[in-house]
Amino acid sequence: MRSSMRMATIGMCLGVISLQACQHYIPDFDGTYVANSADIQADRKTVNDILSAFKQAEAALQRQDIDGIMELYSDSYKSQSFDKPMFRRVWAELFQENHDFSTTHVFTQVKVDAQSTPQTAQIVCTGSLWAISNKTNARINLDSWFGEVHYMVLENGKWRMRGHAWEVPGEKEPQVTRPPHPFF
């Protein structure tokens, strides 16, 4: 009995330590990754092309290059009331108010519909967007998401984000009210 209690206490302590470590290290766990257990329904080249689109946007984020970031968004991008031109203004404001941006994307599913014209993909992603505030010099979370479905479209030979599967008109998934996820 005593041994079981000791093991349970050790387990709880390790869990708390792990959670504390995550709070400090995940914001700086920069990059886009495919989870080892991800459900991949696409060929390797397509997955690499989609990863490349996100990595290029991340590199642009580090340079605070609005044009580079906007390359990730389709011309027909729509998220809640946001469209591509509105996002350009939002990113400009974020760059004026913050510095040292970092972002993390972990893909748990990549599902490509190669039969559609143009090709489309749904990416299930968990991640976050962080920066340091110019006013407070504190690290702040600008956006975070869990199990978000990014709706991608192959446009002019590059994968671009068109919105989220539950927001894009014509998608088969039910339209539900969700909090906005405006960035990546």
C-alpha positions in Angstrom: 0.0 0.0 0.0 2.7 2.4 1.0 4.7 1.6 -2.2 1.6 2.3 -4.3 1.1 5.7 -2.6 4.7 6.6 -3.1 4.6 5.7 -6.8 1.4 7.7 -7.2 3.0 10.7 -5.5 6.1 10.5 -7.7 3.9 10.2 -10.8 1.9 13.3 -9.8 5.1 15.3 -9.1 6.6 14.3 -12.5 3.4 15.3 -14.2 3.5 18.7 -12.5 7.1 19.2 -13.4 6.4 18.2 -17.0 3.5 20.7 -17.3 5.7 23.4 -15.8 8.5 22.6 -18.3 6.0 22.7 -21.2 4.9 26.2 -20.2 8.5 27.4 -20.5 9.7 25.5 -23.5 6.9 25.0 -25.9 6.6 28.7 -26.9 10.2 28.5 -28.2 9.8 25.1 -29.9 9.8 26.9 -33.2 8.9 25.1 -36.4 6.5 22.9 -38.3 6.5 19.2 -37.6 4.6 16.1 -38.5 3.8 14.0 -35.4 5.2 10.5 -35.4 1.7 9.1 -35.1 0.2 11.4 -37.8 -2.4 10.0 -40.1 -0.9 10.8 -43.6 -3.2 10.4 -46.6 -0.9 12.0 -49.2 2.3 11.2 -51.0 5.7 12.2 -49.5 6.3 15.0 -52.1 2.9 16.7 -51.3 3.5 16.5 -47.6 6.9 18.1 -48.1 5.4 20.8 -50.3 2.8 21.6 -47.6 5.5 21.6 -44.9 7.6 23.9 -47.1 4.8 26.4 -47.3 4.6 26.7 -43.6 8.4 26.8 -43.1 8.6 29.6 -45.6 6.0 31.6 -43.7 7.9 30.9 -40.5 11.1 32.3 -42.0 9.2 35.3 -43.2 7.8 35.7 -39.7 11.4 35.8 -38.3 12.3 38.5 -40.8 9.0 40.3 -40.1 8.4 40.1 -43.9 4.7 40.7 -44.5 4.9 39.8 -48.2 6.6 36.5 -47.3 3.9 35.7 -44.7 1.1 36.6 -47.1 2.4 33.9 -49.5 0.9 31.3 -47.2 -2.6 32.7 -47.7 -4.7 32.0 -50.8 -6.1 35.0 -52.6 -9.5 33.6 -51.7 -8.6 33.3 -48.0 -11.5 33.7 -45.6 -11.5 33.3 -41.8 -14.5 34.7 -40.0 -14.6 38.3 -41.2 -10.9 38.3 -42.1 -9.7 38.2 -45.7 -6.2 38.4 -47.1 -6.0 42.2 -47.3 -7.3 42.5 -43.7 -4.6 40.1 -42.6 -1.9 42.2 -44.2 -3.0 45.1 -41.9 -3.2 42.9 -38.9 0.3 41.5 -39.4 1.6 45.1 -39.9 0.1 46.1 -36.5 1.6 43.0 -34.9 5.0 43.8 -36.2 4.7 47.4 -34.9 3.7 46.2 -31.4 5.9 43.1 -31.0 9.3 41.5 -31.8 11.0 38.1 -31.6 8.1 36.0 -33.0 8.0 32.3 -32.7 5.5 29.8 -33.9 4.9 26.0 -33.7 2.8 23.8 -35.8 2.4 20.0 -35.1 0.4 18.2 -37.9 -1.5 15.2 -36.7 -3.3 14.6 -40.0 -2.6 15.5 -43.6 -5.4 14.5 -45.9 -5.1 15.5 -49.6 -7.8 15.2 -52.1 -5.7 14.8 -55.2 -8.9 14.3 -57.4 -10.2 17.8 -56.7 -9.4 20.6 -59.1 -7.5 22.4 -57.8 -6.1 19.9 -55.3 -7.1 20.6 -51.7 -5.9 19.3 -48.3 -7.0 19.4 -44.7 -4.3 19.6 -42.1 -5.2 18.9 -38.5 -2.8 21.1 -36.5 -2.0 22.1 -32.9 0.3 25.1 -32.3 0.9 28.6 -31.1 2.1 32.0 -32.1 4.2 34.0 -29.6 6.1 37.3 -29.5 7.7 39.7 -27.2 5.6 42.9 -26.6 7.4 46.2 -27.3 5.4 47.8 -24.5 6.0 45.4 -21.7 8.9 43.3 -22.9 7.0 40.2 -21.8 6.5 37.1 -23.9 2.8 37.0 -25.0 0.7 34.4 -26.7 -0.9 35.9 -29.8 -2.7 32.8 -31.0 -3.0 29.2 -30.1 -5.0 26.3 -31.4 -5.6 22.6 -30.7 -6.8 20.2 -33.4 -7.5 23.0 -35.8 -8.2 22.0 -39.4 -6.4 24.2 -41.8 -8.0 24.1 -45.3 -5.3 24.3 -48.0 -5.5 24.7 -51.7 -2.8 24.2 -54.4 -2.7 27.6 -56.1 -0.3 28.5 -58.8 1.9 25.5 -57.9 2.1 26.3 -54.2 0.1 25.2 -51.2 -1.7 28.0 -49.6 -4.2 28.3 -46.7 -7.7 29.1 -47.8 -9.3 29.1 -44.3 -10.4 26.5 -41.9 -12.5 23.5 -43.0 -15.5 24.6 -40.9 -15.4 28.1 -42.4 -14.8 27.5 -46.1 -18.0 27.6 -48.1 -18.9 24.3 -49.8 -17.1 22.1 -47.3 -18.9 18.9 -46.2 -18.2 19.4 -42.5 -20.9 21.0 -40.5 -20.7 24.7 -40.0 -20.3 25.3 -36.3 -19.6 28.4 -34.3 -16.0 28.3 -33.0 -13.7 31.0 -31.6 -11.7 32.7 -34.4 -8.3 31.4 -35.3 -6.9 34.2 -37.4 -3.3 33.6 -38.0 -1.6 30.3 -39.0 
